[in-house]
């Protein structure tokens, strides 16, 4: 069914985005710690990537969570009506 394939694709895409956001957070923690200690661990690079990479990833993650939740609610409602 097209609907279930689309839902599966959306879920897989959101999983990839979650891992990207998590990796970005871990990188941020290490880079801030390194910057505080005077060790270059990529803080400046992380800051350059914040706007074009991490901020849109967070927006996609939040929008995807809302879409996934609404989708599940609609499927549940549709199955109750049948």
Secondary structure, DSSP 8 states (H G I E B T S, - for coil): -HHHHHHHHHHHHHHHHHHHHHHHHHHHHHHHHHHHHT--SSHHHHHHHIIIIIHHHHHHHHHHHHHHHHHHHHHHHHHHH-
